Amino acid sequence: MSTNGNMTTAEEDEDFLTFLALHSAPLQSIGLPQIYWRSLYRKLSNEIYDGGEVFGIMQVQGEDEDEDDEEGNEEGRKDNPGQVISCKVVVTCENGLQASDVNSVFLVDHAWTYHVSSAREQLEQIPGLLHRMASLMGVDFHGEAPDPDVVELVLERMWKYNQTYQLSQGTAEQKVPVWYIMDEFGSQVQHSDQPSCCMAPFFSPQTQLAYTLLWPLGDLQEGEEVTRDYAYGETRPLVRMCRLFPWIPADLSEVSSTVAEPEDIYYENIAQENKETSPVEIQPHTVSKDQILKVYSVMSQVINNLNHPRFQMTEEEDEADIIWSYDPIKDYRKLSEERPHVMLNQFPCECLVTVKDCLAAMARRVHAGSSPDWLPETFNLQTELPQFIKNYLDRQQRGEDNHWICKPWNLARGLDTHITDNLDYIIRQRESTPKVVCKYIEDPVLFNREDIGMVKFDLRYMLMLRSVKPLRLYAYNVFWLRFANRPFSLDHLDDYQKHFTVMNYTEGVELKQVHYDDFIPMFEQQNPQYPWKEVEADVFKALGQLFQAASSRPPPYGICPYPSSRAIYAVDLMLKWSTGDNGQRTMTPQILELNFSPDCARACLYHPDFYNHMFQTLFLDQPEECPVTQII
């Protein structure tokens, strides 16, 4: 390698300073030594991919032909005849590679960049992509037209090759993690616990292009292998072993597959991260019988639909009796000290029910450790990865269904949500946004759409939490239905219109709408042994148990009983078929998630008094005048 001995021009220096202003923070975050920054700038500016001058790919004979190969390897060879030959990357430059050389940073191209939701479509439609990915992954494919079996193999095996990054700015859709597969060179860099190089993704906002950067951790001689750490930064031995499981299966026989409610420090850390200040103790405020309450809100749904005579909108927050905020409230202490009479639409520590990992953790206290039957079995991939893998392997050994759904902790509308029975796929999700993995409901109660057939559906109830001490919880009698658009079956798990029901945010798809009053007789006709009132009673029982658990401990371990707080939550549920004690089939509610500040556009459209009813129940204590049911 030659070092850069040329003097830079003033113009280049100025451009380099501009480059640093944009990129110094991300370059520091990935740990790229500063001696490489100017060289990186030049290579990016001129699109110089000079790794071929220093590195080469070497084919090596694998060890799969040993007579003591396990059955899993035999199966692998049937599906993937090419995997007996593996590859590695070595230094081919006769002078080797010096870490002190300022040019020892290299751009690695990305062969395929995609969102998981479009992966199948791209493999089937982009010319040459399936051939390239099959070749890169060692899948035998020589046909012309896309072969469905080969597509499935690539979709399965790509999780051994995938890398990820996400944008820090933009809409929720734009911040969904992007997955990519490096080119043939980058994809053949093998793992080592003592890596010789580092590799990290780098996104250039100027070019809107992503690259992978490679640089040495020390000097390498000709013939030495280029390796990287597939679990870079993970020092905990058990978690590291689990993160490497897609490439290096490990013995987890000593790991328990059961999880209990986390220690108190878990909740204390969440409270610290949320930066919520706790309110001081105050006396409950009494609303006089004829008082007109001034409401401050920036939410158009509230402004345009709250017209009850006891409420008056104001544009001045300082004069409001009620603050109905779209954004999370943080400084409860200041509000409680300076304006204790002002009523709010949020409770301190309500994230324990509105954030998915907190919901799953807190719900375990219902049965002193195990998950209640109304919540799908759930694991936090950040803190419970070993237990999840052991649970998956145990289920696999018992021949039980192993379909799971991965969900971000704090996103809704199905964004960045993945359904799969592929263990590698699930483990790799830990590298993107923080997620929980929940048992996918493999036997849901279905609804017969005459035009389509038996489809998934879910229910959305609006809950009103009037107070925590005493616990007073109401449900709006009107509930909402959402339907899938294709018949349900446990295949094509990436088919959104088969496995998801949220269609009102997706362009070009049908939004099936059925009013709850019409749904109930249709449901009872399709399920004559299951009266809706009994089903709904089980739903309300589950919701009551959830909020009893969430309010059973003081903050930050439970919802704070701040007297001036009120809240509405949208709870999404499904029904699944279960087997009762006597072997009979029963319907069991499954709580999927609770949402703070839900989108109530449909509620306002079809029920113009929706917000009037919410405010009457929460702030005037007039539930008897509204279509609500008291759960607790």
N, C-alpha and C positions, 0 to 999 in steps of 0.2 A: 504493500500500500504506500502510496506517496502522500506526503503531507502537503497541506496547502501553504505555499510560501509566497503566494502573490499578494501584493498590496491591494486592498479594496478601495474602490472609488468612494468619494464623498456621497455620491448618490446611492451607492449600494449600502453604505453605512446608515444613511437615513432610512432606507427601506428596511434594513435589518432592525433598526430601533422600532419601527412601526410593527414589524413582525413580533418583536419581543413584547411590545405593549399588548398585543392580542393573545400571545401564546405562552408567556412565561409562567402564568399560573398553572395551566394544564401540563406543561412540560415538567414543572416541579412536582405536580401531583403524581405523575407516572414515574418519577425518579430518574429522568434522563439527565446524566451529568452535563454540566454547563459547557464543558469543552467541546461538546458535539453540536451545540445549538446553531452556530453559524453555518457549519457544514449541512445541517438539516435544512436550514433556510435555503441554501443554494440548491440542494437536491429537490426540495419541494418546488422551488421557483422554476426549475428547468426540467422537472419530472425525470430525474435521474434514478433509474433502477439499476444499480451497479453491483447487486449482490452476486450476480453470475460470474463476476470477475474474481470473487473470493471464495464462494461456496459451491458445492456440488451435491447432487442427490445420489446416494449409493444404495443399491439394492442388496439386501442381506437375506439369507435363508432363515426363515422362522423356525421355531421349535415345535410347531404344531404336529409334526410327524412322529413325535415320541410315542412309544407304544402305550405309555401310561396316561395318554391324553384323556381328559375327562369327557363325559358325554356332551357337555356344553360345547366343547371345541369341535366335536364331530358334527354337531348340528350347525355350528358356524361355517364349517367347510362346505356343507351341502348348500347353504344359502349363499355363500361367498367364496367360490373356488379360488379366487385370486389372493386370499389373505395369507396363504402359506409364505408368499414372498412379501417381506416388509421393506421399508425404506428408512434411511436416516440421512441427515444432512451433515456433511463434513467440510472442513476447510481444505480447499484445493490450491490456494495460492502458495507457491513454494516458499515465500517469505513469511507465511503465517499471518496472523492477525494480532495487532498490538492495541491493547486497550487505551494506550496513551496517544494513539494517532487520532487527530481531531476529525478525520474522515471515517472513523470506524462506527458510523451509524448508517443504517440501511433501511430503505423503504421496501416494504413487502406489500404487494398488490392484493386486493380482495377479489376472489373469483366470483363470489355471489353474495349480494347483500339484499336482505328481504325482511319482511315481517312474517311471523309464523302463519298468520291467517291467509297469506297469499302464496305460501311455499308450494303447495300442490299445483295450483294453477300455473305458476311460473315454470315448474318442471315439465308440465304437460305442453306448454305453449311457446316458451322461448326456444328458438332453434339452437340446438347444440348444447343447451344447459344440462339436460339429463345425461347425455353422453359424457360430458366433462365431469359431472359430479360422480357418476358411476365409476368412471376410470379412476378418479382421485380416491374414492373410497374402496376400491378393489372389488366392485360389484361387476360381474360378468354380463355385459350387454353389448350386442353388436347389431341390433335391429335399427330400423329407420323410424317407424312410428313409436311414440311413447308406449312402453309396456307397463300396464298397471302394476304388475308384480314388482318390476324394477323401481317404479316410483315409490311404492311402499317400502322397499328395502332402503332406498336412499333416505326417505323421510325417517326411517328408524335409525339408520347408521349415522346420520349427520350430526347427532348429538355427541359423537366422539370427536367431531371436527369443529363444531360451532364455537364462535366467540361472540361477544356482545358489547355494545355500548349504548348509551342513550343521551339525547340532547337535554341540556339543563334548562333550556328556555323554550317557550312556545305553548301551544294548547296541550290539553291532556292527551289528545290523540297524537300530537307531534312528539310528546315525551315518552310514548310507548317504546320499550327497548327494541333496538334494531339488532338482528343477528346476522352474522356474516361468516363466510368460510374463506380462509386465506387461499392464495394460489397454491399450485403444486409444490412450490418450494416451502412456503410458510407452513403448509399443512403437514409436512413430513418432519418438522422439528419435533423430536421426541421428548418425553418427560424425563426429568432426573431430579432427585432430592438435592443434589449438588449441581445445579445448572451451570452451564458455561456462559449462558447469555440471558438477557432479558428481552421480552417482547411485550409491547403494549399498544393498544389502539390509540390513534391520534386523529382528531377531527379538525379540519381546517375550515373556519367560518368564511374565509375569503373565497376559497374554491368550492365550498360545500361538498368536499370529498373527504372520505375517511381512508386512512392508511394504517398499517401496522409498522411500528418502528422496532428494529432489532439492533442491539448493541452488546458488546462483550462485557463480561464481568471480570475478565482477566485476559492475559495473553494466551493465544491459541496457536499451536504449531500445525503445520500441514498434516492432514489426516485426522486431526482431532475432531470429535463429534460436537456439533452444535446442539445444545439441549436447553430446555427451559423448564420452569417449575409450573406444572399444571394447576397447582394449588398455592400459587404465590401468596405469601403473606400469612398463611395459616400455620400457626405454631402449635395449636392444641392437637396432640397425637391422634385422638379418636376422631375428631372432626376432620382432620387432614386425611385420615384413612378413608372416611366416608366421601369426601369431595373427590378423591381419586378413584372411587369405586367403579366409574364407567370404564376405566382403563386397567385397573388393578383390583379385581375382586378380592375381598378380605373376609376373614373369619370374624363374624359378629355374634358368635354363639353366646358370649358373655354379656351382651347388651340386652337390656330389657326392652320389650316392645310397648310397654305401658307408660303413660305419662300422667303426672299428677298436676294439681294446681301449682304454679310457680311459687317460689319463696317471695316474701314481702318485698325484697329488694327489687324484684321485677317491676312491681307497681311504682315503687319509689323512683326508679330510674325513668319510667314513662312520665311521671309527674314533672321530674326535673327537665326532661327533654321538651315537654310541652310548654314549659315556662308559664304555667298558670299560677297566679297568686291566689292563695286561699282567702275567702271572705272572712271578716270578723263576725262574731256572733251578733245577730240582730233580732229584734222582735218582728213577728209577722205583721205586715201592713194590711189594714182592713180597708176595703173599698166601700165607700158609703153608697147607699141604695140608689141615689140619683146622680152620682158623680159621672161626669163625662171624662173619659180617659183619653189623653193625648198620646198618639202612637207615632213613633219615629221609625221609619224603615226606608231602605233604598230599593227594596224588592218590588218590582212592578206588579207582581201577582197580588201582593198585599195592598199596595196603593190603589190598584184598579178594582179590587173586589171586596175590600172591607168597607161596608156601607151601613153597618148597624148603628142606630142612633146614639148608642152609648160610647162610641169610639170616634175620635176625630184625628185625622192625619195632621202631622206637623212637620215642617221642614227644619225645625230647630231642635236638635238633639237635647240641648240643655233644658228645654221646657217639657220634655216628654215624661209621661207616666209609665210608658211601655217602650222598651227598645227591642225591636224585632230585627235582629242582625243576621245578615247572610254569612258574614265571616265569623270565625270562632272568636269568642270573647276571651281575653287573657287576664286582664287586671280586675279580678273580682274583689280584691282587697280595697282598691281605690273606690270602686262603685259602692261597696258595702259601707265604707267609712263616710263618703261624701254624699251619696244619694241612696241610702238604704231602702227608701220607699219605691224606687224605680224597679219595675218588674221586667224580667229578661226572658228571652226565648231559649235559653240554654242553662244547663246545670254544670257546675264545676265537676270535672272528672267523668263527664258523660262519654268520653272516648272508650270507657270500659265496655260499652255496648255498641258503639258506632264504628269501632276499628276492629277488623276481623281477628287479629291475633289476640287482642284483649278480650273480645267476646268469647273466644274458645277457651282461653285460660280461666276467665272468671266463671264460666258455666260449669266448670269441673267441680265447683264447690257445692253444686246442687246435690250430687250423690257422693260427696266426700272424696273426690279424686277422679272418678271416671266420668266420661262425657254422658250427659243425659240422652235419653232416646230421641229427643226432639232436635238434636244437633248432630249433623254428620260427623263422624270421627275425624278429628282435625289435628294436624301437627304444624308447629311453627318451624319452617325450614331454616330459620336463622339459629334457633336454640334447640330444636328437637330433631335434627337431621338423623343422628344415629338411631333413635327410637323409631323414626319413620321407616328407614331402610329395613330394620329388623322386622317391623310389622309387615312390610311388603313381602319380605322373604318368607315369613311364617305363613302368610296367606297363600303365597305361591305354592308352598309345600303342601298345604292343606287342600289345594285345588279350588280356592275361593276366588270370587271375582276380585280383580285388582285394577279397576278403572278409578282414576283419581282426577280431581280438578284443582289446578293451582290458581290462586287468586292473590292479587296484590293486597297488602294490608289495608290500604286506604284509597282504593279507586272503585268506581261503580260502572254501570252500563256495560259490563263484560269486557272492559278494556284490559289488555294484557292478561287475559284469562285463558288457561290451557287445559284441555281434557286429554288424557292419555293413559295407557297402561304400560308405557315405556319407562322403566326405572331410570335409565340414563337421562332421559328428557326431564324428568322431575328433579333429579339431583342438580342438573345444570341450571335450572331456574333460580337456584340460590345465588347465582352470579349476577343476576339482573336486579330488578326491584325486590325489596323484601316481600316475601309471600308466605301464605299458609297453603298447605295441601290438604284437601278435604276428600273424604271418600265420595266418589261420584255415585249418585243415586241410580243404580243399575236397573231397578224395578220400580219406576215412578208410576203413580196413578196417571193414566192418560185420558185425553179428551178426544172423542170421536168427532172430527170435523168432516162433515158430509162431503165436502169438496176434495178432501185430502186423505183422511184416514185417522189413525190413532196418533196424536201428537202430544208432546210435552206441553204443560202449562204451569204457570205459577200464579200466586195470589199476592196482592199488595194491600196491606191494611195500614191505615193511618192511626197511630197511637198518640194519645195525649197524656203526658205525665204532669199531673197537677201539683203533686208534692211528693217528697221522699219520706218525710216524717210528719204526719202519717203517710204511708204509701197509698197514693190514689192514682190509679191508672185506668184510662178509658180507651175504647176503640170506636172509631167511626163505623157506623153500621154499613155504610157504602164501602165496598171493596172493589179492587180493580183486577182484571184478568189480563194475562199476557200469554200468547200462544206461539209455539213454533210453527213454521210454515211447511215442514216436511215430516213424513211419518218417522216415528222414533225407532231406532235400532242401534245396537252397540257397535257401529262401524263408522267409517269416515268421520272420525271424531273432530276433524277440523271443519266440518260442514256447519257453518254458523246457523243456518236456518233450520237445521235438524236438532241441534243440541242447545240452542239458546232461544230465549223468548223475547228479549229486548229488541224490538224492531223499529221503535219510533225515533232512533237516532241514526238509522242506516238508510241511505238513499237507494231508491230503486227496488225496495222490497215491500211486500204487502204487510200492512199492519191490521191484523184481525182484531176487531173490537166486538165484545159482547158485554152488554150491561149486566151487572150482578143480578138484577131481578129476573133477567132472561136466563142467566147461567144456572141458577139454582134448580129450576125444574128440569132443565136439560141434564144437569149432573145427576139428579135423582132418577131420571129416566134411564140413564146409562148405568147407574149403580143403585138399583132399587133396594139393596140391603143396607144402604148407608145414607140415612136421612141427613140432610145438610146441617140441621141444627145440632146433631150429635158430632159431626165433623168439626163444626165451628166451635163447639164447646171444648173439644180437645185442643184446638188452636189457641183459644183464650187461656186454657189451663197452662199450656206450655209458656205462653207469654207472661202469665202471672208468675210462674216459677222463675223465669229469667230475671224479671225485675225484683223479685224477692231476694234472689241471690245477689244481684247488683247493688242492692241497698242494705244488705245484711251486715256490712262492715263500714267503718268510718273511712273518709277519704285519707290517702289516695287509693285505698283498697276497695272502695265502693263509691257510688255516686254521692256527691256532697249534698246534704239536705238543706241547701240554702233557701230560706223561706220566700225570697223574691224571685226565685227561678220557676219557669214553666218550660215545657218543650213539646214539640210534636216530632215523631219519628215515623219514617216509612219502613215497615218491616216486610221483607219478601220471604215467602214460604212456598214450599212444595209439599205434596203428599206422596208418601211412598207406601208400597205394600210390605207388610210385616207379617210374621207368624205369631199368633197369640199363644198363651199358655196351653190351650187345648188343641192347638194345631190349626185353628181357624185363621183365615186371612183377615187382617185388620189394616186400616189406614192410619198411618202415623204422620203427624205434621213434622216437617223439617224446616227449621229456621235457617235461612240462608244468610241474611245480613240485615242490619238496621242502618238506615241512612239519616244523617242530620241534614237539615235544610233541604228536604226533597223537592224535586220538580213537581209542582202541583198544577201544571197547566191543564191536564185533562180533568182534574178534579174541579177546577174553576169553570171549565168549559161546559161540563155536563151537570154541575151542581153549583150554581152561582152563589149559593149561601155557604159554601164550604168554609171560607175564612170567618164568616160571621159565626158559624157553629163552633169553630176552633176557639175563637176569642171568647165567646159566651161561656164555654165550658172551662177554659183555663183561667180567665181573668174576672168573670162575673159570678162564677160558681153556679151556673144555670144548666147543668147537664140534662135536667128533666125537660127542658124546652128544646133539646137538640136530639138528632138521631144518633145517639151514642149509647154504648153499653159499658157499664162499669165492670172492669175485670177484677180490680182490687179496690 
